[in-house]
Amino acid sequence: MSEQYFRISYAVWEITLKCNLACSHCGSRAGQAREKELSTGEALDVVRQLAEVGIKEVTLIGGEAFLRPDWLEIARAITGAGMLCTMTTGGYGISLDMARRMKEAGIGVVSISTDGMEETHDRLRGRKGSWKSGARTMSYLREVGIPFGCNTQINRLSAPEMPLIYEHIRDLGAEAWQIQLTVPMGNAADNADILMQPSELLDLYPMLARIAQRAEREGQVKVRAGNNIGYYGPYERLLRGGGEAWGFWQGCNAGLSTLGLEADGTIKGCPSLPTAAYTGGNIRHRALRDIVEHAAELRFNLNAGTPEAIDSLWGFCKTCQFAELCRGGCTWTAHVFFDRRGNNPYCHHRALEQAKRGVRERFYPKRQAQGLPFDNGEFAIVEEPLDAPWIEHDPLHFTSDRIQWSESWLKEPELAMAL
Amino acid sequence: MTSSSQPSPLLPRSGWQNEQALLKQLVKAKQALDAAELTAALWGIRRQPQTSSHTI
């Protein structure tokens, strides 16, 4: 992965919903292929259209992308059209031979999902042996010369293991690590007990910052904050911008520099957005250019800096000093909590401000999700005194004393001093 | 010479129609982050990571 590479415009393409894992946090509830997934001919036409609208990088995902028989043909077409082809995979079942064919097809970078150390990862991914298989995949990629990184869902099961995960993927040769909070979409909406509570972010972020600081010092793994990490707390620039002065959250990019495609041709402004509320159209019925240019579902971020943009905010986010720039953080995250965007409970700045007032926030399920891919239910949020006893029967409650630091971390300087 | 039949790309596009307004917000956020980091450095934030309690 070149250090000079800057992502300009990016499409994430679910080429099949078929999957060989059964993740308890899977937003798309992957497993079986969708009923009417695009044919090879249709997929190749999508590649042409992606290049035409200005996409420079395409990430193939699933389900599990390699379970689609023509996936390397699609990858070759992407590369042939002048776009960077990357892939995100669970890494379960990739052989050395397949890694070689991936290299030949021009796949430039791979991200392997790593959601914990062995027991936690296998539990979250619903399959024993998936952690070991992921590690093998990394060794194969290394052997054939495909640069790779890892991506990790942060939730109450994986959070305590983040320092160990860092060391694990570093030792396997990962060059990047994308971290993202698990949010209540799809299967994760049905397993809300694994989700971080907003006040738990107060213990989470110092840990993440400490890891990022070490990664920066060691110089191999680039920590990349996903769209729902941050925002505007004291570690924002360390986590998102590698310490750069202007490296902080500047609003949701759905439909601006990002597109999401589902395997049946559904087009959204971001792959994670709920299908029901954010589908701009289907490639089978409408040209991609037309959808990008005219569909309201892909244009909602085009009003930044206007009164309309502020009007779409509510709750804490409407009152926030960063409201105009932030616009409620990650649209996906806000929407899946409250079935409406504009108020984001997963914000470090918000948790810190609430703590200053002696308040903590806690959400609880109000309405179940329907059980469809990329669906969401609805949560309610309550404010409680910061020092009130934690609710009973919550065995996964995350606190800093649950974090598993190996001995190697004792040498890492205290964070506040480093800031 | 460029081909006139090639449609111009639509992406990436900015959400901001007013560049000045965006710059104002960026500067405001940067200043707030400068202050937040300074405060954290001087006083420490509310809690520090506990490195000793669960070392394995």
HADDOCK unambig.tbl for C-alpha pairs under 7 A between the chains (distance, minus, plus):
assign (segid A and resid 8 and name CA) (segid B and resid 12 and name CA) 6.74 0.50 0.50
assign (segid A and resid 9 and name CA) (segid B and resid 11 and name CA) 6.40 0.50 0.50
assign (segid A and resid 9 and name CA) (segid B and resid 12 and name CA) 5.47 0.50 0.50
assign (segid A and resid 52 and name CA) (segid B and resid 9 and name CA) 6.12 0.50 0.50
assign (segid A and resid 53 and name CA) (segid B and resid 9 and name CA) 4.52 0.50 0.50
assign (segid A and resid 53 and name CA) (segid B and resid 10 and name CA) 5.14 0.50 0.50
assign (segid A and resid 53 and name CA) (segid B and resid 11 and name CA) 6.05 0.50 0.50
assign (segid A and resid 54 and name CA) (segid B and resid 9 and name CA) 4.48 0.50 0.50
assign (segid A and resid 54 and name CA) (segid B and resid 10 and name CA) 5.95 0.50 0.50
assign (segid A and resid 54 and name CA) (segid B and resid 11 and name CA) 4.95 0.50 0.50
assign (segid A and resid 54 and name CA) (segid B and resid 12 and name CA) 6.92 0.50 0.50
assign (segid A and resid 55 and name CA) (segid B and resid 11 and name CA) 6.58 0.50 0.50
assign (segid A and resid 203 and name CA) (segid B and resid 47 and name CA) 6.98 0.50 0.50
assign (segid A and resid 206 and name CA) (segid B and resid 48 and name CA) 6.50 0.50 0.50
assign (segid A and resid 206 and name CA) (segid B and resid 49 and name CA) 5.92 0.50 0.50
assign (segid A and resid 207 and name CA) (segid B and resid 49 and name CA) 5.86 0.50 0.50
assign (segid A and resid 232 and name CA) (segid B and resid 33 and name CA) 6.36 0.50 0.50
assign (segid A and resid 233 and name CA) (segid B and resid 36 and name CA) 6.89 0.50 0.50
assign (segid A and resid 234 and name CA) (segid B and resid 33 and name CA) 6.47 0.50 0.50
assign (segid A and resid 234 and name CA) (segid B and resid 36 and name CA) 5.18 0.50 0.50
assign (segid A and resid 234 and name CA) (segid B and resid 37 and name CA) 4.74 0.50 0.50
assign (segid A and resid 234 and name CA) (segid B and resid 40 and name CA) 6.58 0.50 0.50
assign (segid A and resid 246 and name CA) (segid B and resid 30 and name CA) 6.70 0.50 0.50
assign (segid A and resid 256 and name CA) (segid B and resid 11 and name CA) 6.45 0.50 0.50
assign (segid A and resid 256 and name CA) (segid B and resid 12 and name CA) 5.47 0.50 0.50
assign (segid A and resid 256 and name CA) (segid B and resid 13 and name CA) 4.95 0.50 0.50
assign (segid A and resid 256 and name CA) (segid B and resid 14 and name CA) 6.17 0.50 0.50
assign (segid A and resid 256 and name CA) (segid B and resid 15 and name CA) 6.69 0.50 0.50
assign (segid A and resid 257 and name CA) (segid B and resid 11 and name CA) 5.81 0.50 0.50
assign (segid A and resid 257 and name CA) (segid B and resid 12 and name CA) 4.37 0.50 0.50
assign (segid A and resid 257 and name CA) (segid B and resid 13 and name CA) 6.38 0.50 0.50
assign (segid A and resid 301 and name CA) (segid B and resid 15 and name CA) 5.44 0.50 0.50
assign (segid A and resid 302 and name CA) (segid B and resid 14 and name CA) 6.97 0.50 0.50
assign (segid A and resid 302 and name CA) (segid B and resid 15 and name CA) 3.97 0.50 0.50
assign (segid A and resid 302 and name CA) (segid B and resid 16 and name CA) 6.49 0.50 0.50
assign (segid A and resid 303 and name CA) (segid B and resid 15 and name CA) 5.91 0.50 0.50
assign (segid A and resid 303 and name CA) (segid B and resid 16 and name CA) 6.51 0.50 0.50
assign (segid A and resid 304 and name CA) (segid B and resid 15 and name CA) 5.25 0.50 0.50
assign (segid A and resid 304 and name CA) (segid B and resid 16 and name CA) 4.95 0.50 0.50
assign (segid A and resid 305 and name CA) (segid B and resid 16 and name CA) 6.25 0.50 0.50
assign (segid A and resid 305 and name CA) (segid B and resid 21 and name CA) 6.62 0.50 0.50
assign (segid A and resid 322 and name CA) (segid B and resid 29 and name CA) 6.72 0.50 0.50
assign (segid A and resid 325 and name CA) (segid B and resid 25 and name CA) 6.01 0.50 0.50
assign (segid A and resid 400 and name CA) (segid B and resid 49 and name CA) 6.12 0.50 0.50
assign (segid A and resid 400 and name CA) (segid B and resid 50 and name CA) 6.17 0.50 0.50
assign (segid A and resid 401 and name CA) (segid B and resid 50 and name CA) 6.24 0.50 0.50
assign (segid A and resid 401 and name CA) (segid B and resid 53 and name CA) 6.25 0.50 0.50
assign (segid A and resid 401 and name CA) (segid B and resid 54 and name CA) 6.47 0.50 0.50
assign (segid A and resid 402 and name CA) (segid B and resid 54 and name CA) 6.81 0.50 0.50
assign (segid A and resid 403 and name CA) (segid B and resid 54 and name CA) 6.56 0.50 0.50
assign (segid A and resid 404 and name CA) (segid B and resid 54 and name CA) 5.61 0.50 0.50
assign (segid A and resid 404 and name CA) (segid B and resid 55 and name CA) 6.01 0.50 0.50
assign (segid A and resid 404 and name CA) (segid B and resid 56 and name CA) 6.49 0.50 0.50
assign (segid A and resid 405 and name CA) (segid B and resid 51 and name CA) 6.27 0.50 0.50
assign (segid A and resid 405 and name CA) (segid B and resid 54 and name CA) 6.36 0.50 0.50
assign (segid A and resid 405 and name CA) (segid B and resid 55 and name CA) 4.82 0.50 0.50
assign (segid A and resid 405 and name CA) (segid B and resid 56 and name CA) 6.25 0.50 0.50
assign (segid A and resid 406 and name CA) (segid B and resid 55 and name CA) 5.27 0.50 0.50
assign (segid A and resid 406 and name CA) (segid B and resid 56 and name CA) 5.00 0.50 0.50
assign (segid A and resid 407 and name CA) (segid B and resid 55 and name CA) 6.05 0.50 0.50
assign (segid A and resid 407 and name CA) (segid B and resid 56 and name CA) 6.55 0.50 0.50
assign (segid A and resid 410 and name CA) (segid B and resid 51 and name CA) 6.65 0.50 0.50
assign (segid A and resid 416 and name CA) (segid B and resid 40 and name CA) 6.02 0.50 0.50
assign (segid A and resid 416 and name CA) (segid B and resid 41 and name CA) 4.96 0.50 0.50
assign (segid A and resid 416 and name CA) (segid B and resid 44 and name CA) 5.26 0.50 0.50
assign (segid A and resid 417 and name CA) (segid B and resid 41 and name CA) 5.64 0.50 0.50
assign (segid A and resid 419 and name CA) (segid B and resid 37 and name CA) 6.35 0.50 0.50
assign (segid A and resid 419 and name CA) (segid B and resid 40 and name CA) 6.99 0.50 0.50
assign (segid A and resid 419 and name CA) (segid B and resid 41 and name CA) 5.12 0.50 0.50
